[in-house]
Amino acid sequence: MSKFWSPFVKDLVPYVPGEQPKLSKLVKLNTNENPYGPSPKAIAAMQAEVNDDLRLYPDPNGDRLKQAVADYYGVSTAQVFVGNGSDEVLAHAFHGLFQHQAPLLFPDISYSFYPVYCGLYGIDYQQVPLDEQFQIRVEDYARPNGGIIFPNPNAPTGCLLPLEAVERLLQGSPDSVVLVDEAYIDFGGQSAIALVDKYPNLLVTQTLSKSRSLAGLRVGIAVGHPDLIEALERIKNSFNSYPLDRMAIAGAAAAFEDREYFEQTCRQVIASRETVVAGLQGLGFEVLPSAANFVFARHPSKDAATLAAGLREQGVIVRHFKQPRIAQFLRITIGTPEQNQTLLDALQSL
């Protein structure tokens, strides 16, 4: 703490990102990165941008990427926003769409950045408890609110809210923004982008960090009614007019255009997830139903913190959360078949 800090900074409780260890021989299953590399077409597109044009600013609107997203989802470019990772896109949404008199609603077990943004932007909020099976109950959100946000599939549980349930939630809050945070939707769910033309209060955010293997590039998107997108653009252009560099725009656009590679790697992750679930259940774990590229599991007789420490000693890193309701769960990213087997072997020895 410094005497030069403002009172605002003094009271902030920052988000703590997942560990990025410096050792190269670890089996890293803690931050939900894709085990398969980006599309070769995306890599080629980025390499093509490394030339003398880097002396020039990138397109502040990211029009090439917006068009690729619009083509992929069958929407107009006026319905698409792009930013520096979905965390930045979410930050703009919190700043531009959620500052109202009534509280923002989100699950009690959810993405831990949400309360951080509420603190950053002075937003009142209420955390809505998941049920005993760690599922979202749509009826619990049918109350006065200044907005609703939730990940789908939820994080860190991996549980999916079906599209018809998302629509019921939207119908229950027609006068406030409902933001569906779809970081993991491509691993087993149907995107709520299918509903944006029907519900002007719906905003859907996605990231290219997971299913498109571009966590190192930092690209996020939002799709919704043009009025919601305009609010995000106004915030962005008052904060950083050039959030995406030339390589990011080119690589992200190419990743959306290469559907075949994207679908192939998603299928591989989904197949591996089922193998990991079966392996964990064979070791006695309870595994929540997952539609993400990770699983959330607990053992009836083994302490989760002890297991996480034991795995680390064997060179395998998973994520352990200390929140009361989930302190006995491990969140395990789906890796390559070889990494997954190393995990299961290590757990077997423990």
Helices and strands as residue ranges (DSSP letters): H 7-11, E 27-28, H 40-48, G 52-55, H 63-73, G 77-79, E 80-83, H 85-97, E 104-107, H 113-121, E 125-128, G 138-141, E 148-151, H 163-172, E 178-181, G 185-187, G 192-195, E 202-207, E 220-224, H 226-236, H 246-257, H 259-282, E 286-287, E 294-298, H 304-313, E 316-317, E 319-320, G 324-326, E 330-333, H 337-349
